[in-house]
């Protein structure tokens, strides 16, 4: 995806990816690939928002050649579209991760305790 993951963007992408994997408990090759895609979409959304802020500020207080109103509008649309795409992809990843989540040891212990308590009654 990125030519050099040692850059600031690469480090941020890796941090986002790791956070998604641990938060959602993602396992399996396909879900890990989807997690990578969602992390990249999150990075794109963040960068689009950063670019939009730069364009607005340059238009507002910049000297010399400033962005046109159309350039500001394009940057705003790009930021909104990237943010919406990231949100939809993240929601879909959450659904996929929840559907495939294997029970943890604690879940198994609770299940066994519930069966044992049901047998005692």
Number of C-alpha atoms within 10 A of each C-alpha: 9 10 7 10 13 11 11 10 16 17 13 17 23 17 13 18 20 14 14 20 18 10 10 16 14 22 15 9 9 10 16 17 11 17 26 20 18 25 25 22 21 24 20 20 22 16 15 21 20 13 17 22 16 15 22 20 14 16 18 11 9 12 8 8 8 15 16 12 12 9 15 20 14 14 21 19 15 18 22 16 14 21 20 15 16 22 16 13 19 20 12 14 21 17 12 15 20 13 9 13 12 12 8 9 9 9 11 11 11 12 12 12 12 12 11 11 10 9 8 7 5
